[in-house]
Amino acid sequence: MESVVTMHACKRYVLLVFLFSFVRNISTSVTHYSIPEEMKEGSVVANLATDLNLDVKTLNQRKMRLDIIANKKYLDVNKETGELYVVEKIDRENICNTKSSASCYLKLEVILENPLRIFNIEVEILDMNDNAPQFRRDAIHLDLSEATPKGERFSLSNAVDPDVGTNSVKTYHLSESEHFNIEVQTGRDGSQFAELILIKTLDREQQAVHNLILTAVDGGSPARSGTASVIVHVLDTNDNAPTFDKLNYTLKIMENVPIGSLVIHLNATDLDEGSNSDVTYSYSLYTSEKTQETFNLNPSTGEITVKGMLNYEDFKIYDMEIIATDKGASALSGQCTIKILVEDMNDNHPEISIKSFQSPVNENIELDTVIAVVSVSDKDSGDNGVVDLRIPDNMPFKLRESSDNYYELVVSQPLDREKVPEYDITFTVTDRGSPPLSDNETMTLELLDVNDNVPQFPQSFYNIRVMENNAPGALLSSLTAFDPDLHENQYLVYFILEKEIANTSMSMLFSINPENGNLYALKTFDYEIEKEFLFHIEARDSGSPPLSSNVTVHIIIVDQNDNAPVIVSPWRAHGSVVEEKIPRSTDKGSLVSKVIALDTDSVHNSRITYQFLQVTDATLFSLDQYNGEIRTMRMFSYRDPRHQRMVVIAKDNGEPALSATVTIKLSTVETAVKAYSDMTEVPLEYDIFSDLNLYLVIGLGSVSFLLLITILVTIVLKCQKPKPSKAAPPCRNSVISERNSTIADSTLVSNDAYWYSLFLAETRKGKMVVRQPVPKNSRYIVSSLPRGTVLTGTSDSAASTLQVRVQSTRVFIFIMYKYLLILYFTF
């Protein structure tokens, strides 16, 4: 312990010796300087070398330095010039942050070595007004009761200014206000503060918040200032009673409004706030119990709603008094009166009563017949009790008022069950209230059918095509009619209206199913005998009386190629060869012969073409495939044989095609032979009065006359009924022929159309035509004999007779036409 004390004593002694030797070189005088704060960097404060009597040249050698005690290095010394200058801006408020002393100093030490010397320097920092006053809070809140008396004072927080002296806060200012003012007070430390003084009583209901601006101003030049908001909240006191929008309310409400419907929403307002403004509603003692039972008052919201049913006829006016009371400590209240007028409304629907309704009725019921009697009523009064009755406009009925609120439903237009089988008649009754009420009743009127519609065929005319050679009993067509009536009035029966054709009834040719109208053929038809039938079919219903209609049926027999061509020129006997003679000097293109074939089928199937089947020399003769003319292609030469044989085939246009052939043996002679082909070689004269022209005129006139007579005879024969053939006495009609003709067994084979016409004429008379040669002459006698003398009996049926007549007439007309063409080209 003692050694420790001794060591401390030794250390203290050495320190004192050192301090004593150091203090000898320190200058005891202090050099003072004054500078303003906020000087710019580099600004010169003073020349220390001059002020301290130092040699500028020795400053670097003596290692001159500047120490600032307890502060940053705001200042420094230029060793070249010895000047003290500002290194960093100086803020007096940072260096001297207390306002206890008005002076603020920076203490410096200048130290030089060789020899060591220390100089004390004090730099006073002078204050500048570089800070504005500031309040500790930007907003100052005060809560004052509206009952605060006038003259009451309230302290406000003061503003702070870091500057000192005259640069600190000097005074306060308050924004303009009719309720407040300020008074500036000085504190014990000399600081200035303001007090807020109430110069006029407050009313929260007029102005609940007062916004003021407090401004603090310092004494600097120029003066600086700072502001703060002073917000005065006025606290409420219960000094206002609740008040209604009106003192008296008159309301109208319709009867039978739904329970819970809002009548009125009362709104009593209290200018106070908080519990002082909370209002409750209640009935006063003057409100009747009936009113309180009918209407409900919500004590919190002031809503009055319907609580019970309203009926204009029971109670028309309700009076009530409502009190509104606030919840303040000393409660205040207000009141109003309400008168509710109940208005009558159209709350009763009109009613319909069907007194009489007739259904079903016949569709042919007469106009203006009463169908129904209806009565209407409405329990309301006035316009609400006036009713109108109507039915849809698109119906064949109308309403007719019979008495007060009684109506009759009558037929206004003809009824047709086939168009509308039943009517849903809706009676609609509507009153004249606002809005109108209505009711309806629907009745169904059924119509009974009467037989008022005739059967209808889809077509008025039927063309039915039937292929010939049909099978008996074949279905031809279904002719179905439609009758829109019902039950027995629509059951149809079909008939064929009787009509005879050539003593043959239609019912023998055709049959129709009476139930479904299917038409059948009863026989096989032949196009060459019967080409068409025209008759009527009747459809009759089963009503009473029955109605019927008929339709025209046209049966068209369609031809089949069932007939082969028949060669009528040149004539030849069965199996015989036709022989012809021709001069060897015949020129090229001369007509040698003409083959004519007939086909009794229809036009399409009867189109005939001609071809060589065999020919001795194909280079000598040509055959026109359409008219059958055989002509020379060149003149005969001495090498050509005297006899030429040609087989010509005539083929029709059917499918499959049918044909017939003829063999022609042609002989060439040196002498002129008068032949049919020579007529084409007669030189023509251009004199119109030549013999050839005269013959042509006479020939054409004769043929025309014969054609006219033939047509007339044909018409007469078709109009006459066939008569039983009678045996005729043998007779002979003869004619001299200069042609090489052969007639046997009533079969015509010739190249002369004249003989064919003779054959047809004699055959119609029941005779046959024969040929006899004239002795020592080239002429022949063609005679006609009774057919009964050499032929067997023919069929006596009317249909066969009719067929022969029609066929013969058709063939004869065709031959006359061909002969006319031959005459024309010959002459």
Secondary structure as the mmCIF struct_conf table of DSSP 4:
data_model
#
loop_
_struct_conf.conf_type_id
_struct_conf.id
_struct_conf.beg_label_comp_id
_struct_conf.beg_label_asym_id
_struct_conf.beg_label_seq_id
_struct_conf.end_label_comp_id
_struct_conf.end_label_asym_id
_struct_conf.end_label_seq_id
HELX_RH_AL_P HELX_RH_AL_P1 GLU A 2 VAL A 23
TURN_TY1_P TURN_TY1_P1 ARG A 24 ASN A 25
STRN STRN1 ILE A 26 PRO A 36
TURN_TY1_P TURN_TY1_P2 GLU A 37 GLU A 38
HELX_LH_PP_P HELX_LH_PP_P1 MET A 39 LYS A 40
TURN_TY1_P TURN_TY1_P3 GLU A 41 GLY A 42
STRN STRN2 VAL A 44 ASN A 47
HELX_RH_AL_P HELX_RH_AL_P2 LEU A 48 ASP A 51
TURN_TY1_P TURN_TY1_P4 LEU A 52 ASN A 53
HELX_RH_3T_P HELX_RH_3T_P1 VAL A 56 THR A 58
TURN_TY1_P TURN_TY1_P5 LEU A 59 LYS A 63
STRN STRN3 ARG A 65 ILE A 68
TURN_TY1_P TURN_TY1_P6 ILE A 69 ALA A 70
BEND BEND1 ASN A 71 ASN A 71
STRN STRN4 LEU A 75 VAL A 77
TURN_TY1_P TURN_TY1_P7 LYS A 79 THR A 81
STRN STRN5 GLU A 83 VAL A 86
BEND BEND2 VAL A 87 GLU A 88
HELX_RH_AL_P HELX_RH_AL_P3 ARG A 92 ILE A 95
BEND BEND3 LYS A 99 SER A 100
BEND BEND4 ALA A 102 ALA A 102
STRN STRN6 TYR A 105 LEU A 112
TURN_TY1_P TURN_TY1_P8 GLU A 113 LEU A 116
STRN STRN7 ARG A 117 LEU A 126
STRN STRN8 GLN A 134 PHE A 135
BEND BEND5 ARG A 136 ARG A 136
BEND BEND6 ASP A 138 ASP A 138
STRN STRN9 ALA A 139 SER A 145
TURN_TY1_P TURN_TY1_P9 GLU A 146 ALA A 147
HELX_LH_PP_P HELX_LH_PP_P2 THR A 148 PRO A 149
TURN_TY1_P TURN_TY1_P10 LYS A 150 GLY A 151
STRN STRN10 ARG A 153 SER A 155
HELX_LH_PP_P HELX_LH_PP_P3 SER A 157 ASN A 158
STRN STRN11 ALA A 159 VAL A 160
BEND BEND7 PRO A 162 PRO A 162
HELX_RH_3T_P HELX_RH_3T_P2 GLY A 165 ASN A 167
BEND BEND8 SER A 168 SER A 168
STRN STRN12 VAL A 169 LEU A 174
BEND BEND9 GLU A 178 HIS A 179
STRN STRN13 PHE A 180 THR A 186
TURN_TY1_P TURN_TY1_P11 ARG A 188 ASP A 189
BEND BEND10 GLY A 190 GLY A 190
STRN STRN14 GLN A 192 LEU A 198
BEND BEND11 LYS A 200 LYS A 200
TURN_TY1_P TURN_TY1_P12 ARG A 204 GLN A 206
BEND BEND12 ALA A 208 ALA A 208
STRN STRN15 VAL A 209 ASP A 218
BEND BEND13 GLY A 219 PRO A 222
STRN STRN16 SER A 225 LEU A 235
HELX_LH_PP_P HELX_LH_PP_P4 ASP A 236 ASP A 236
BEND BEND14 ASN A 238 ASN A 238
STRN STRN17 THR A 243 THR A 243
BEND BEND15 ASP A 245 ASP A 245
BEND BEND16 LEU A 247 LEU A 247
STRN STRN18 ASN A 248 MET A 254
TURN_TY1_P TURN_TY1_P13 GLU A 255 ASN A 256
HELX_LH_PP_P HELX_LH_PP_P5 VAL A 257 PRO A 258
TURN_TY1_P TURN_TY1_P14 ILE A 259 GLY A 260
STRN STRN19 LEU A 262 HIS A 265
STRN STRN20 THR A 269 THR A 269
BEND BEND17 LEU A 271 ASP A 272
HELX_RH_3T_P HELX_RH_3T_P3 GLY A 274 ASN A 276
TURN_TY1_P TURN_TY1_P15 SER A 277 SER A 277
STRN STRN21 VAL A 279 TYR A 283
TURN_TY1_P TURN_TY1_P16 LEU A 285 TYR A 286
BEND BEND18 THR A 287 THR A 287
HELX_RH_AL_P HELX_RH_AL_P4 GLU A 289 THR A 294
STRN STRN22 PHE A 295 LEU A 297
TURN_TY1_P TURN_TY1_P17 PRO A 299 THR A 301
STRN STRN23 GLU A 303 VAL A 306
BEND BEND19 GLY A 308 GLY A 308
TURN_TY1_P TURN_TY1_P18 TYR A 312 ASP A 314
STRN STRN24 ILE A 317 ASP A 326
BEND BEND20 GLY A 328 SER A 330
STRN STRN25 SER A 333 GLU A 343
HELX_LH_PP_P HELX_LH_PP_P6 ASP A 344 ASP A 344
BEND BEND21 ASN A 348 ASN A 348
STRN STRN26 GLU A 351 PHE A 357
BEND BEND22 PRO A 360 PRO A 360
STRN STRN27 VAL A 361 ASN A 362
TURN_TY1_P TURN_TY1_P19 GLU A 363 ASN A 364
HELX_LH_PP_P HELX_LH_PP_P7 ILE A 365 GLU A 366
TURN_TY1_P TURN_TY1_P20 LEU A 367 ASP A 368
STRN STRN28 VAL A 370 SER A 377
BEND BEND23 LYS A 379 LYS A 379
HELX_RH_3T_P HELX_RH_3T_P4 GLY A 382 GLY A 385
STRN STRN29 VAL A 387 ARG A 390
TURN_TY1_P TURN_TY1_P21 ASP A 393 ASN A 394
BEND BEND24 MET A 395 PRO A 396
STRN STRN30 PHE A 397 SER A 403
TURN_TY1_P TURN_TY1_P22 ASP A 404 ASN A 405
STRN STRN31 TYR A 406 VAL A 411
BEND BEND25 GLN A 413 GLN A 413
TURN_TY1_P TURN_TY1_P23 ARG A 417 LYS A 419
BEND BEND26 PRO A 421 PRO A 421
STRN STRN32 GLU A 422 ASP A 431
BEND BEND27 GLY A 433 PRO A 435
STRN STRN33 SER A 438 LEU A 448
BEND BEND28 ASN A 451 ASN A 451
STRN STRN34 GLN A 456 GLN A 456
BEND BEND29 PRO A 458 PRO A 458
BEND BEND30 SER A 460 SER A 460
STRN STRN35 PHE A 461 MET A 467
BEND BEND31 GLU A 468 ASN A 469
HELX_LH_PP_P HELX_LH_PP_P8 ASN A 470 ALA A 471
TURN_TY1_P TURN_TY1_P24 PRO A 472 GLY A 473
STRN STRN36 LEU A 475 SER A 478
STRN STRN37 PHE A 482 PHE A 482
BEND BEND32 ASP A 485 ASP A 485
HELX_RH_3T_P HELX_RH_3T_P5 HIS A 487 GLN A 490
STRN STRN38 LEU A 492 ILE A 496
HELX_LH_PP_P HELX_LH_PP_P9 LEU A 497 GLU A 498
STRN STRN39 GLU A 500 ILE A 501
TURN_TY1_P TURN_TY1_P25 ALA A 502 ASN A 503
STRN STRN40 THR A 504 SER A 505
HELX_RH_AL_P HELX_RH_AL_P5 MET A 506 LEU A 509
STRN STRN41 PHE A 510 ILE A 512
TURN_TY1_P TURN_TY1_P26 PRO A 514 ASN A 516
STRN STRN42 ASN A 518 ALA A 521
BEND BEND33 LYS A 523 LYS A 523
TURN_TY1_P TURN_TY1_P27 TYR A 527 ILE A 529
STRN STRN43 GLU A 532 ASP A 541
BEND BEND34 GLY A 543 PRO A 545
STRN STRN44 SER A 548 VAL A 558
HELX_LH_PP_P HELX_LH_PP_P10 ASP A 559 ASP A 559
BEND BEND35 ASN A 561 ASN A 561
STRN STRN45 VAL A 566 SER A 569
BEND BEND36 PRO A 570 PRO A 570
TURN_TY1_P TURN_TY1_P28 HIS A 574 GLY A 575
STRN STRN46 VAL A 578 PRO A 583
TURN_TY1_P TURN_TY1_P29 ARG A 584 SER A 585
HELX_LH_PP_P HELX_LH_PP_P11 THR A 586 ASP A 587
TURN_TY1_P TURN_TY1_P30 LYS A 588 GLY A 589
STRN STRN47 LEU A 591 LYS A 594
STRN STRN48 ILE A 596 LEU A 598
BEND BEND37 ASP A 601 ASP A 601
TURN_TY1_P TURN_TY1_P31 VAL A 603 SER A 606
STRN STRN49 THR A 609 VAL A 615
BEND BEND38 THR A 616 THR A 616
TURN_TY1_P TURN_TY1_P32 ALA A 618 LEU A 620
STRN STRN50 PHE A 621 LEU A 623
TURN_TY1_P TURN_TY1_P33 GLN A 625 ASN A 627
STRN STRN51 GLU A 629 THR A 632
BEND BEND39 MET A 633 ARG A 634
TURN_TY1_P TURN_TY1_P34 TYR A 638 ARG A 639
BEND BEND40 ASP A 640 ASP A 640
BEND BEND41 ARG A 642 ARG A 642
STRN STRN52 HIS A 643 LYS A 651
BEND BEND42 ASN A 653 PRO A 656
STRN STRN53 SER A 659 VAL A 669
BEND BEND43 GLU A 670 THR A 671
HELX_RH_3T_P HELX_RH_3T_P6 TYR A 676 GLU A 681
BEND BEND44 VAL A 682 VAL A 682
HELX_LH_PP_P HELX_LH_PP_P12 PRO A 683 GLU A 685
BEND BEND45 TYR A 686 TYR A 686
TURN_TY1_P TURN_TY1_P35 ILE A 688 PHE A 689
BEND BEND46 SER A 690 SER A 690
HELX_RH_AL_P HELX_RH_AL_P6 ASP A 691 CYS A 719
BEND BEND47 GLN A 720 GLN A 720
HELX_LH_PP_P HELX_LH_PP_P13 LYS A 721 PRO A 722
HELX_LH_PP_P HELX_LH_PP_P14 ALA A 727 PRO A 730
STRN STRN54 ASN A 733 SER A 737
BEND BEND48 ARG A 739 ARG A 739
STRN STRN55 THR A 742 ALA A 744
TURN_TY1_P TURN_TY1_P36 ASP A 745 SER A 746
STRN STRN56 THR A 747 VAL A 749
BEND BEND49 ASN A 751 ASN A 751
HELX_RH_AL_P HELX_RH_AL_P7 ALA A 753 ARG A 764
TURN_TY1_P TURN_TY1_P37 LYS A 765 GLY A 766
STRN STRN57 LYS A 767 PRO A 773
HELX_LH_PP_P HELX_LH_PP_P15 VAL A 774 VAL A 774
TURN_TY1_P TURN_TY1_P38 PRO A 775 LYS A 776
BEND BEND50 ASN A 777 SER A 778
STRN STRN58 TYR A 780 PRO A 786
HELX_RH_3T_P HELX_RH_3T_P7 ARG A 787 THR A 789
TURN_TY1_P TURN_TY1_P39 VAL A 790 VAL A 790
BEND BEND51 LEU A 791 LEU A 791
HELX_LH_PP_P HELX_LH_PP_P16 THR A 792 SER A 795
HELX_RH_AL_P HELX_RH_AL_P8 ALA A 798 THR A 826
#
